[in-house]
Amino acid sequence: MAEWTESELDRIGRAGELRIAGRRTDGTLRKLVIIWQVRVGDAIYVRSVNGPEAAWFRGTQVLGTGRIESGGVSRDVVFTRDDTRDAEIDAAYRAKYGHGSPVRAITSAQAVSTTLRVDPS
């Protein structure tokens, strides 16, 4: 599997938003949707504020692959469920986006249940 470059990690990590799309079974991309992302160490993480029923999240689960665009970086990616760093990811969301109600939603149990690590493919 490919790895992020330090430049890509920095650019994606600093960006305020990320556009994400999963692949359909025929290999085409779904519509790109804007969400929040965080960098923790050498990894990028995303969550669905609306939980596992959100259309974009369900789309990432079909093939486990898709595309992201953020901070001037466009990459084909692999989505992997990862609950090993949830406390660090919560802290990263708070540090990046503050402590208001949107951050409380993205750090809720419903959102945490959808934590995905995004790796380049």
C-alpha positions in Angstrom: 0.0 0.0 0.0 1.2 3.5 -0.7 2.0 6.0 2.1 1.3 9.6 2.6 4.1 12.0 2.1 4.9 14.4 4.9 3.7 17.3 2.6 0.4 15.6 1.9 -0.2 14.9 5.6 0.6 18.5 6.5 -1.6 19.9 3.8 -4.6 17.6 4.5 -4.2 18.0 8.2 -4.2 21.8 8.1 -7.1 22.0 5.6 -10.4 23.0 7.2 -12.4 20.5 5.1 -12.1 17.4 3.0 -14.1 16.2 0.1 -14.7 12.5 0.1 -16.4 9.9 -2.2 -16.7 6.1 -2.1 -16.6 3.9 -5.2 -19.6 2.2 -6.5 -19.5 -1.5 -7.4 -19.0 -0.5 -11.1 -15.9 1.4 -10.0 -17.3 4.9 -10.6 -17.1 7.5 -7.8 -20.0 8.7 -5.9 -20.5 12.5 -5.5 -17.8 14.2 -3.4 -19.2 15.4 0.0 -17.5 17.9 2.3 -16.6 16.7 5.8 -14.1 17.3 8.5 -10.8 15.4 8.9 -8.0 15.3 11.4 -4.4 14.1 11.3 -3.2 12.0 14.1 0.5 11.0 13.8 1.1 9.8 10.2 -2.6 9.0 9.5 -5.7 10.9 8.4 -9.1 10.1 10.1 -12.7 10.9 9.2 -16.0 10.3 10.9 -19.6 10.7 10.0 -21.3 13.2 12.2 -24.6 11.6 11.3 -23.4 8.1 12.1 -23.3 5.0 9.9 -26.6 5.8 8.1 -25.1 8.8 6.3 -25.0 8.3 2.6 -21.3 9.2 2.2 -20.3 6.8 4.9 -22.3 3.9 3.5 -20.7 4.7 0.1 -17.2 4.2 1.6 -18.3 0.8 2.9 -19.3 -0.7 -0.5 -15.8 -1.4 -1.8 -13.7 0.3 0.9 -12.1 2.5 -1.6 -12.7 6.0 -3.0 -11.2 9.4 -3.4 -10.4 12.4 -1.3 -9.5 16.0 -2.0 -8.2 18.3 0.6 -5.5 21.0 1.0 -4.7 20.8 -2.7 -4.1 17.0 -2.5 -6.3 14.6 -4.6 -5.7 10.9 -4.0 -7.4 7.6 -4.5 -7.7 6.0 -1.1 -8.7 3.0 1.0 -11.0 3.3 4.0 -10.3 1.2 7.0 -12.5 1.1 10.2 -10.1 1.9 13.0 -11.1 2.3 16.7 -7.6 2.1 18.1 -7.0 5.8 18.5 -10.5 7.2 19.3 -9.3 9.3 22.3 -6.5 10.9 20.3 -8.9 11.5 17.4 -11.4 13.2 19.7 -8.6 15.4 21.0 -7.5 16.2 17.5 -11.0 17.3 16.5 -11.3 19.5 19.6 -7.9 21.0 19.0 -8.6 21.7 15.3 -12.3 22.7 15.4 -13.0 23.9 19.0 -15.5 22.7 21.6 -18.8 23.8 20.2 -21.8 21.7 19.3 -20.5 20.5 15.9 -17.4 19.1 17.7 -19.6 17.5 20.4 -21.4 15.8 17.5 -18.3 14.5 15.8 -17.0 13.1 19.1 -20.3 11.5 20.1 -20.6 7.7 20.4 -22.6 7.7 17.1 -19.9 9.4 15.2 -17.1 7.5 16.9 -18.6 4.3 15.7 -17.8 5.4 12.1 -14.1 6.3 12.6 -12.2 5.6 9.3 -8.5 5.8 8.7 -7.9 7.1 5.2 -4.9 5.6 3.5 -3.6 6.3 -0.1 -4.1 3.4 -2.5 
